Amino acid sequence: HWFYNAKFRNRARRPVDHRLYLPQCPMSVCDISRQPCDKYRPRILTLSSGLDVWDGLDIVVCAVNKFADITNGPVPELIIGGVPAEQVDHIHKNIVARYVTEPELCVQVKCYNSTADLMQDLSVCSLCVLPSRAEPYGCRGLLALSAGIPTLMSENSALAPIIRRLTSDPDYFLVPVKGLSNSVRQDANEFRERIMYVLND
């Protein structure tokens, strides 16, 4: 507490967003050898910790379904990674079954038994989408960006101030999210438009 008071607030004489001080990614993430993206079947990765409503898992599933419904190109594959093993079936039944209406959309729900599983998914995905309603650390987005993957994330992420500071076009990465569980379809529309833009870019 003294360190933050003395070092940042008093000497700088302006408020400091302490969320800017994120841990460094392991170098193994930066050294991922990306596999060529399959233009006939783009893979969209989202990382989730399970059934936490703040993850926005319902938003990304609904958004990718909306995208698959209107696209004239290839229908993407959605990979939901990092889910605890005991919640995989629940996510299939309660989120995937609820929001996926497009028959050609393939959704994989995976638990990671090791870091190698995460690295494998990062190496094959075309796009990472992290629509969290609240994200106090932003480590998942940091992993994807450090691996060189085009990444869409919520404006509510702790990474948002860094993106705004370090990029000339932060709106390319940041998507507004209401943060309410009853605005899923509205938030999904925002992500669908941005997914379409990035995959066509």
C-alpha positions as CSV (number, residue, x, y, z in Angstrom):
1,H,0.0,0.0,0.0
2,W,2.8,2.4,0.9
3,F,4.6,1.6,-2.4
4,Y,1.6,2.6,-4.5
5,N,0.9,5.7,-2.5
6,A,4.5,7.0,-2.5
7,K,5.8,5.9,-5.8
8,F,2.9,6.5,-8.1
9,R,0.1,8.6,-6.7
10,N,2.1,11.3,-4.8
11,R,5.1,11.7,-7.1
12,A,3.1,11.6,-10.4
13,R,0.4,13.8,-8.9
14,R,-2.2,12.0,-11.1
15,P,-4.2,8.8,-10.7
16,V,-2.5,5.7,-12.0
17,D,-4.4,2.7,-13.3
18,H,-2.7,-0.2,-11.5
19,R,-4.2,-2.7,-13.9
20,L,-1.5,-1.6,-16.4
21,Y,1.1,-3.6,-14.4
22,L,0.4,-7.1,-15.7
23,P,2.7,-10.1,-15.4
24,Q,4.9,-11.0,-18.4
25,C,3.9,-13.9,-20.5
26,P,6.1,-17.0,-20.6
27,M,8.5,-16.9,-23.6
28,S,7.1,-20.2,-24.8
29,V,3.9,-18.3,-25.8
30,C,5.9,-15.7,-27.8
31,D,7.8,-18.5,-29.6
32,I,4.7,-20.4,-30.7
33,S,5.0,-21.5,-34.4
34,R,1.7,-20.6,-35.9
35,Q,0.3,-23.1,-38.4
36,P,-1.2,-21.6,-41.6
37,C,-4.8,-20.7,-41.1
38,D,-7.3,-22.8,-42.9
39,K,-9.1,-20.4,-45.2
40,Y,-11.8,-23.0,-45.7
41,R,-12.5,-23.4,-42.0
42,P,-11.3,-20.6,-39.8
43,R,-10.9,-21.5,-36.2
44,I,-12.1,-19.1,-33.5
45,L,-10.7,-19.7,-30.0
46,T,-12.1,-18.4,-26.7
47,L,-10.6,-19.2,-23.4
48,S,-12.9,-19.8,-20.4
49,S,-12.6,-20.7,-16.8
50,G,-16.0,-22.4,-16.8
51,L,-19.5,-21.3,-15.9
52,D,-18.6,-17.9,-14.5
53,V,-21.1,-15.5,-16.1
54,W,-18.4,-12.8,-16.2
55,D,-16.5,-14.8,-18.8
56,G,-19.1,-13.9,-21.5
57,L,-19.1,-17.4,-22.9
58,D,-22.7,-17.0,-23.9
59,I,-21.8,-13.9,-25.9
60,V,-19.1,-15.5,-28.0
61,V,-21.2,-18.6,-28.7
62,C,-24.1,-16.5,-29.8
63,A,-21.8,-14.1,-31.8
64,V,-20.1,-16.9,-33.7
65,N,-23.5,-18.5,-34.4
66,K,-24.8,-15.2,-35.8
67,F,-21.7,-14.9,-38.0
68,A,-22.1,-18.5,-39.3
69,D,-25.7,-17.8,-40.1
70,I,-25.0,-14.8,-42.4
71,T,-21.6,-15.5,-43.8
72,N,-21.3,-16.3,-47.5
73,G,-17.8,-17.8,-46.9
74,P,-16.7,-20.8,-44.9
75,V,-18.4,-21.5,-41.5
76,P,-15.9,-21.2,-38.7
77,E,-15.1,-23.7,-36.0
78,L,-15.4,-22.5,-32.4
79,I,-13.0,-23.8,-29.8
80,I,-13.9,-23.2,-26.2
81,G,-10.7,-24.0,-24.3
82,G,-9.6,-24.2,-20.6
83,V,-13.0,-25.3,-19.3
84,P,-12.8,-27.5,-16.1
85,A,-13.4,-31.2,-17.0
86,E,-16.5,-31.4,-14.8
87,Q,-18.2,-28.5,-16.6
88,V,-17.8,-29.6,-20.2
89,D,-21.1,-31.4,-20.5
90,H,-22.9,-28.6,-18.7
91,I,-21.6,-26.0,-21.2
92,H,-22.6,-28.2,-24.1
93,K,-26.2,-28.6,-22.7
94,N,-26.8,-25.1,-21.4
95,I,-24.8,-22.7,-23.5
96,V,-23.9,-24.3,-26.8
97,A,-27.3,-26.0,-27.2
98,R,-29.1,-22.8,-26.3
99,Y,-27.3,-20.4,-28.8
100,V,-26.2,-22.6,-31.7
101,T,-28.8,-22.9,-34.3
102,E,-26.6,-23.1,-37.4
103,P,-26.2,-26.8,-38.2
104,E,-22.8,-26.4,-39.9
105,L,-21.2,-24.6,-36.9
106,C,-18.9,-27.0,-35.1
107,V,-18.2,-26.2,-31.4
108,Q,-15.5,-28.0,-29.4
109,V,-15.5,-27.6,-25.6
110,K,-12.1,-28.6,-24.2
111,C,-10.4,-28.9,-20.9
112,Y,-6.7,-28.4,-20.8
113,N,-4.6,-31.0,-19.0
114,S,-1.3,-29.2,-19.6
115,T,0.1,-26.0,-21.1
116,A,0.8,-27.9,-24.3
117,D,-3.0,-28.2,-24.9
118,L,-3.3,-24.4,-24.7
119,M,-0.2,-23.9,-27.0
120,Q,-1.7,-26.3,-29.6
121,D,-5.0,-24.4,-29.8
122,L,-3.2,-21.0,-29.9
123,S,-1.0,-22.3,-32.8
124,V,-4.0,-23.3,-35.0
125,C,-6.6,-20.6,-34.4
126,S,-7.3,-17.8,-36.8
127,L,-8.8,-15.4,-34.2
128,C,-9.1,-15.3,-30.4
129,V,-12.3,-13.7,-28.9
130,L,-12.5,-12.8,-25.2
131,P,-15.8,-11.1,-24.5
132,S,-15.6,-11.0,-20.7
133,R,-18.1,-8.8,-18.9
134,A,-15.4,-8.1,-16.3
135,E,-11.7,-9.1,-16.5
136,P,-9.6,-8.1,-13.6
137,Y,-6.2,-9.3,-14.9
138,G,-6.4,-9.8,-18.7
139,C,-3.9,-12.6,-18.8
140,R,-5.9,-14.6,-21.4
141,G,-5.9,-11.8,-23.8
142,L,-2.2,-11.2,-23.1
143,L,-1.4,-14.8,-24.0
144,A,-3.2,-14.5,-27.4
145,L,-1.7,-11.2,-28.3
146,S,1.8,-12.4,-27.2
147,A,1.4,-15.3,-29.6
148,G,0.7,-12.9,-32.4
149,I,-3.0,-13.9,-32.8
150,P,-5.6,-11.4,-33.9
151,T,-7.6,-10.9,-30.7
152,L,-10.9,-9.2,-30.0
153,M,-11.6,-8.4,-26.4
154,S,-14.1,-6.6,-24.2
155,E,-13.5,-2.9,-23.3
156,N,-14.0,-4.1,-19.7
157,S,-10.7,-6.1,-19.8
158,A,-7.7,-5.0,-17.8
159,L,-5.9,-5.1,-21.1
160,A,-8.0,-2.3,-22.5
161,P,-5.9,0.6,-21.1
162,I,-2.8,-1.0,-22.5
163,I,-4.4,-1.5,-25.9
164,R,-5.5,2.1,-25.9
165,R,-2.0,3.3,-25.0
166,L,0.1,1.1,-27.3
167,T,-2.0,0.9,-30.5
168,S,-2.9,3.5,-33.1
169,D,-6.3,1.9,-33.6
170,P,-7.6,0.4,-30.3
171,D,-11.1,0.0,-31.8
172,Y,-9.7,-2.8,-33.9
173,F,-9.2,-4.9,-30.7
174,L,-11.7,-3.5,-28.2
175,V,-15.4,-4.2,-28.4
176,P,-18.0,-2.6,-26.1
177,V,-19.9,-5.0,-23.8
178,K,-22.8,-4.0,-21.6
179,G,-21.8,-6.2,-18.7
180,L,-25.4,-7.4,-18.1
181,S,-26.5,-11.0,-18.5
182,N,-29.7,-9.9,-20.2
183,S,-27.9,-8.1,-23.1
184,V,-26.3,-11.2,-24.6
185,R,-27.8,-10.9,-28.1
186,Q,-27.0,-7.2,-28.3
187,D,-23.4,-7.7,-27.2
188,A,-23.2,-10.7,-29.6
189,N,-24.2,-8.4,-32.5
190,E,-21.2,-6.1,-31.8
191,F,-18.8,-9.1,-31.7
192,R,-20.3,-10.6,-34.8
193,E,-19.6,-7.4,-36.8
194,R,-16.1,-7.3,-35.5
195,I,-15.5,-11.0,-36.1
196,M,-16.6,-10.5,-39.7
197,Y,-14.4,-7.5,-40.2
198,V,-11.2,-9.2,-38.8
199,L,-11.7,-12.5,-40.6
200,N,-12.2,-10.6,-43.9
201,D,-9.1,-8.4,-43.2
